[in-house]
Amino acid sequence: MAAKRPNFLVIVADDLGFSDTGPYGSEIETPNLDRLATGGLRMTDFHTASACSPTRAMLMSGTDNHIAGLGQMAEFMASNPGRFKGRPGYEGFLNFRVAALPEILQDTGYFTVMSGKWHLGMKAEMSPSARGFTRSAVLLPGAGNHYNYEPQLEPSVKRAPAFFNSDGLWMEDSRPLDRRTELPEQFYSSDYFTDRMLGFLKDHRSSETEQPFFAYLAYTAPHWPLQAPPEVTAKYRGVYDEGPESLRLKRLSRLQQLGLVPNDIVPAPMTAATAEWDAMTEDERKASARKMEVYAAMVDRMDWNIGRVLDHLENTGELDNTFVVFMSDNGAEGSLIEALPMIGSLNIMDVIGRFYDNSLDNIGNANSFVWYGPRWALAATAPSRGFKGWSTEGGIRCPCIVRYPGITRTNPISHDFCNVMDIAPTCLELAGVAHPGQSFRGREVVPFRGKSWVPFMRSHTQSIYDATLDVTGWELFGLRAIRRGDFKAVWLPEPRGKGEWELYNVTKDPGELEDLAATHTKELEDLMVEWEKYFAETGMIEISENGKGLNGI
């Protein structure tokens, strides 16, 4: 432990699957994440919300997304505003009932900096600069073209779906950026976000201050549209020609070899609404494999950029005084994006047909717009069931790597349950800073619901959560779950689930295959009591969409 207060670097990948990196058994080249994991701690039971912005709200606030303002995604609430208007916890942005982690650290002397995707409010008064970041360069909405190619946003075009709209929503500090004139001509999202982060850190370094920093690097990769530099994609040509079912088996084998999942694991079956590999035409298989090649290249390029930041910290002597967290914000994205309900006079297929070229040789370029579908996502979330948007483990169980010399645990792999709400209290404890309590910056605020990892990392405790007492709940788009210890109750509408509560021992059965509801009635009844408490404590609104959430999944 260094004498001065530690720095913090929180890196978030967007829609990255559980096994999409080298430390978690992937064939994708991620030497810098491998480097982080060496001497660090790999979590195998780390959990998030099942979608982007709710997870980010939990990360910034240390509490549940239903309390922090993203009880549902803003995009979902926009389709039925009357239902959510005026309801606390459903503001559609990181609300002011929480003291945000960067705000707290900023007030205690930290240099706070962010580069990347915000997705926690679209207006200046909700932006990173208003929520504790001293410097920031950000994309405010949830997605954008990785090459800044947005022809559908030109003034002459009919109103495009809000889904596509990243126009006028770039900011530097408190100033809007014009993406047409102020972003680099040779723009690629992961490169740009890393350039800006390095610029902020280098400027801070040149000021010769001893002020510690909190840095939040939030990539938009590998979120759709799948786009990557062609020379990186070329590295993966032919790697995925055997299809997602084959990839899934290879990934599972490597996860077992690494000790990340048990050898006797029974994975969830690969069931999806799309055709199996053998039932596809040759052209369909080529296009599908190419999409996965581009996806792999996006992860590869993100890792290369992470290496640039780690190199800077090492060269400046700061790496060993920096608590580094790398995580994904939810499970892999397996939704059929063409099924999304649109807001606007053009739908997604209209926009793609008019402005984009998804021919085989063009997939991955700036003027292509593709996603890879459920089967590739299920390959990445195995052995779990489901993917992004689901309350099953495939939607909420994510990779997380932690590196800090203060970690004394000898086992580099942790199978202990933890979640994204824990990061804020962990940072504060390491910084020697207390949560402000009930009042902060002249407003009433709520306490943390997450738990600090510090006692666990220092081997003072055997677990982060008490398996007999502590309860964690999830809900998004009406899909629900509640967990205590090994047991987790899940509610999914048909056909994804049974339309009634199911019960699983997720330690033995992470694929959530053996429903114990009929044989373990006491455990299920106890969890139903806890669900009602969770529902009341978070101020949740009952959601029922006839089996369909935001993504129609």
N, C-alpha and C positions, 0 to 999 in steps of 0.2 A: 504494500500500500504506500503510495507516494504521500509526502507530507501535505502538498497542496491539494485543494479540492479537485475531484476528478472531472474530466470532460465527459461528454456523452455524444455518441453517434448512433442514431436510430435510423436504420435503412429498411424501407418497406418496398417490397415488390408487389405488383398489381396482378392478382389472379394467378399467381404462381402455384403449381400443384405440389403436393407433399413430396413426391419423388423426382422433382424436376431439376435438382442440383446434385453435384457430386457427393457431398456429405450425406445425402439421402438416397444414394444408389443410382443416380442418373448417368446415362451415357453422354449427356451434354457436358462440354468442357467448362468447368467452373473452378480453375485453380485458386482463385482468390478467396472464394468461399471455403474451399478445402483448407486454405491457409488460416482462415478464421476459426474453422472447426478444430484445427490442430492446436491443442493447448486450450481450447474453449470447451463449451458445453453444448451438445445437441439435445434439444428437447424433442421427445416423441409424442408427448401428450399436451402440447400447447394448443390453445383454442382461441378462436376469434368469433366475431359475428359471421353470418353467412354471406355478407356482401360488403362492398367497399366502404361507403361513408359511415355506416354504423360502427364498423371496426375502428375507423379513424377517430370517431367521437370517443370511443372507449379508451383508445390509446392516449388521446390528449387530456382526458378528464379523469381517468382512473375509476370511472363508474359505468353503470349500464347505459347502453345507447338510448333506452326509453326515458331515461332521466336527463341525459346530456343533449337532447334535441333531435336525435335521429331515430325516433321510435319506429319510423319507416323511412326508406330512402325518399329524398325530396322529389325525385322523379316519379315515384309511385304515388305520393300524396298529391302531386299536381293533377293527376287524373281524376281526383275526387276531393277537391279542396274543402268543400263544406263539411266533410266528415272529420277533418283534423283541425280546422281553423280554431285558434284560441286554446287548444289543448296543450298544457305544459308537457314538454318532452317530445312534441311533434312540430317543432318550429321549422324543421328542415335545415337547420344550421346548428353549429356548436353554440348552445345557448349560454346565457349569462348566469344560470344557476350553478355553473361549475367554475371552479378556479382552474384554468388550463395550465398544464405542466409548464409550458414556456413562460406564461405570465408569472407563475410563482418563482421560477428560476431567474427570470429577468429582474424581479424585485429583490432578489438576494445576491445580485452582482454577477450573474452569468451573461455572457454574450450569446444571444439566441439567434439562430439562423436556420432558414428553411429554403430548400430548392426542390421543386417537383409539384406533384398533384396535391391540391388542398381538399376539395370536395366537401367542405364543411361550411359553405356559405358563399353566395355569388356576388355579394355587395361589398363595398369598401369597408363598411362598418363591421363586417363579419369576416374579413380577410385575415391572413396571418399577421399582418402588421398591426391589426387591431386586437389580436389575441396573444400578444407577448413576444412576437418575433422582431428583433431589432433590424435584421436584414432578411429579405425574402425575394425570391424570383419564382413565381408560381403560375400554374394553370389552375384556375378556380373550379371548372367543372370536372366530371368524372372520367372523361376520355377525350382524345383528340388524335388527329393524324400525326403519326410519328415524324413525318417530314414537313409538317406545316402546309400540306397541300389540301386546301379547303375550297374547291371551286363552287360547291353548293351554297356557299355563304356570300357569294357576290351579290351586290344590290339588285342586279337584273333578274335574279332567280326568285321564283315564288318561295314563300316561307318554307324552309326545310324543316324536318323534324327536329324537335328540341334535342333529341338523341345525338344529332350531328353537330350541335351548335357549340363551338369553342371560339366564336368570334367575339372580340371585345372583352374577353374574359381571361386575359393574361395580365399579371401585375408584377411590378417591381416595387417593393416596399409598399407605400400607400398610393403609388402612381400607376394608373392603367398603362399597359403596353400595347402598342399597335403591332399585332403579329405580322402585318404586311411590311412594315418598314423597320421594326426594331428587333426582330429576331434575326439571327444570322442567315445569310443566304444559303450556306451549307448546313442546314439544320437537321439534326436527328435527336429525338427526345432524350435518350439516355446520355448522349454526349453533352447536350446542352445543359441538362440539369447538373451533371457532374462538373462541367466547366464553371457554372455559376457558383456551385458549392465551394469548389477549390478557390475561386476568386475571393469569395467572402472570407474563407479561412486564411488565405495568404495575406489579405489586407489586414486582418486581425493580427496575424503574426508580425507583420511589418510595423505595427504600432508599438511593439515591444511591451505590451501589457501582460501582466500575470493573470489577467481575467480568464477564468475557465470558460469553456463554451458548451452549449447544447446545440447540436446540429441534427436536423431532421431532413433526410434525403429520401424523397418519396417518388420513386420511378413510376412512369406509366406503362412500362414493360412488365410482363408480356401481354398486357390487355389488348384486345382487338382495337383497331384493325391490325392484323399480323403483317408487320413490315420490318425489314432488316437490311443492312448493307449486303449487297449481292456476294461480295467476297467472303463474308462470314457464313451466309447461307450455303455457299458452295462446299464448305467443310462437312456439311451434313447430307450431301447429295447421296441418295440411295440407302441411307441409314434406316429409314422408316418404310421401306418397300414391302416389308412383311405385314404391316398393318398394326392397329392398336392392340388387338388381342395378343399378338406376339410380344409387343413392347411391354404390355402389362405383366406377362409372365417373367420376362427378363428383369424388370424392375423389382418385382416381388422377390425373386431369387437373390438379387443384390441386397435388398433391404434385410433379408434373413441372414446373409453372409456378414453383414455389418452389425448384426445384433440389434437392429432397430425394430424389428417385429419378430415374434416367436416363430420357430421353425414349423410348429404344428398349426399355424394360423389357417383358418378357413376364410378365404376372401369373399366379399360380396360378389354375386354374379354380375357379369357385364351385360346389363339390359339397357337398351336405348331405342329411341324411336327411329333411328336411322338404320340403313342396311348394314349387315355384316360384311366384312371385307371380301369374303368369297362370293358374295352375291352382287358385288359391284362390277361395273364394266371396267375394262383396262384403263380407259380415260378417267373414270371416276377415281380409281385407285391412285393414278398418277397425280391428280389434282389434290387429293386428300393427303398423300404423302408429302407433296410440296408444301402444303400449309404447315404440316408438322415440322418440316425442315426449317421453314422461316421462324416458326415459334422457337425452335431450339437456338437459332441464331440470335433471336432477341434476348434469350437468357444468357447466351455466351457473351454478347456485347455488354449487357448489364454487368456481368461479372468482371469483364475487362475494365469497365469504368469504376467499379468498386475498388479494384486494384489500384487505380490512380489515387483514390482517396486514402487508402491504407498506406500507400507509398509516401504520400505527403506527410501523414502523421508519423510514420517511422522516421523519415528524413528530418523532421523537426523535433524528434525526441518526445512526441506526445502520445504515441500509440500505446505505450504501456501505462499511461495515466488516463486512458480513455475507455470507458465502458461502452462496448459496441454490441448492438443488437441488430440482427438481420432476421426479417420475418416476411411472410406473405400475409395479405390482408383478408384472405378467405380461401376456400378451396378452388381448384381449377375451374375455369368457365366452360361449362358444357352446354349452355343454352343454345337453342336454335334461334339466333338473333333475328332471322327473317319473320319469326312469329311475334316479335315485340309489338305491343300496341303503340301506335305513333300519335304524336300531337303535331298537327300541321297539315298543310295541303299536299305534301309529298310524303310517301312512305319510304322505307329503307330500300326496297327493291327499285322504286322509281329513281331514287338518288344514285344508286349504284349503276343502274342501266344507263343513266344519262351522263355520268361524269367519270366512271371508273372502268378499268379494263382488267377483268379477272381471268384473262386467258392464262394458260399454264405457264408460259414463259415470262409472264408479267407479274405473277403472284409474288408478293413481297415488296414490290416497288411502291413509290409514293402514290401513284395513280391506280393502285389496286386496293380493294377493301374486302378482306376475307376474315373468317373465323374458322376454328377447326372442328367444332361440334362435340357431341357428348362422348363419343367413344374414345377419342384421344384424352379427354378430360378424365374419364373413368380409368384409363391406364395410369394416370398420374395420381389419382386419389386412392388407388388400391393399397391396402386391402379393404378400405372403407367403402361405405355405401353412399352413392350420390355425389354431388359436386356443388359448386357455388349456388346459393339460394336455398339449399336444403338444410334442415336442422339435424340431419344425420351427420356422422363423423366426416364424411366426404366433403361436406360444406363448411365445417368449422374446425377441423383438425389440420393444422398447418405446420410447415417447417419453421423452426426458430433456432438460431445459433447465437450464443452469448459468449463474448470474449472479454476477460478482464483479469489482470494478475491477482486480484483479490479473491478469485474463486479458488477454493482449496479442495474441492471434491476431487477424489482420485479417479472416479469413473467418468469418462468424457461423454457419456450418454445418460440422460435423465428420462425415466419413464414416469415421472411424477406429474400429476395433473397440475396445470397452471393455465393462465389466460392473459389476454392482451391488457386487461384492466390492471394487471400487476406491474406493468412497466413504469407507470408514473410513481407509485409509492416506492418502488425499488430505486428509481433515480433520486428521489428526494432523500431517502435514507442514506444513500451513498454520498450525497452532497451535504449531509448534516443539516437538512432543512425540514422543518415540520410543516404539515398541511396547515393552512391558515385557520382552520376551524369553521365557524359558521359565518364569518364575515371576511370579505376580501375586496379591496378596491371600492369600498363603499356599497357593496351589495351583499345580500345573503347568498351563501353557497352551500352545497351539499358535501358530505364527507366522501372519501374513497370507499368503494366496495371491493377493490382489488387488494391483494396482499403483497408485501415486499418479499422479494426473493433473497434478500441479503442473508438472513439466518441460514437458509438452505444452502446457498452458495458457499458460505463459510463453514459448512458442516456442523452448525450448531443445532440444526433440526434435521430429522429424517424426511420430512415432507413439507410442502408449502401450504397445503390445505389439510384440515382435519377431516379424515374420511368418514368420521361418525357425526360431525356437526355441520361442516360447511356445505352450502348448497349453491349451485350456479344454474341460472336459467338462460334460455334463448328464445327469441321469437322474432320472426321477420316474415312478412307476406302471409301471416296466419299459420306458418309452420312453427311448431313449438318443441321445446325439449327442457327437461329439468334433470339435474344430476347431483347425486351425493355419493362419494366414494366410487365404488365399482359400478353402481347401478344408475342407469339413465332411462328415463321415460321419454318417449317420442310420440308426437302426434303429427301425422301427415294426412292430407286429404287423399281420397282415391283419385287416380290409380297409383300414385306414388306410395301411399300407405294404405292403412285399413280404415281410415276415417274414425279411428278410436285410438286410445292410448295404448302404446306398445311398451314393453319393458325389456331391457337388455343389460347384461353384464358386459360392459364395453372393454373391460380389461381382458377378459377371456375371449370376447366376441366382438372385436372392433368392426367387423363387417355387418353387425346388427342383423344377424340371420335367425337366431333362436329366440323367438318372442316368449318371454317368461311371464307374461301378464296373467296367464291362467294358473300357473303353479307357484308364483311368488306374490300372492295377493297382498300380504302385509307390506312388502317392500313397495309395491305399486301404490297402495293406499297412503303410505307415509309420504311418498313423493307427490301425490295429488294434494295433500295438505300443504306441502312446501310450494307447489305450483300456485296455489291460491294466495299464499303469502307473497311470493315473488310478483304475481300479477298486481296485488294491492300496493306493494312497496314501490313499484316502478311507475304506477299510474298508467298502465297499459290500456290500449283500446282494443277491444275484440275485433279481430279481422277474419272475415270469411268471404272468400272470392270464388265460391263454387269450384274449389280445387285448383284455382289458378292464382299465382302471384304475379309479380312484376314481369317476370320472364316467361310466363305461361308454362313453367316447368312443373 
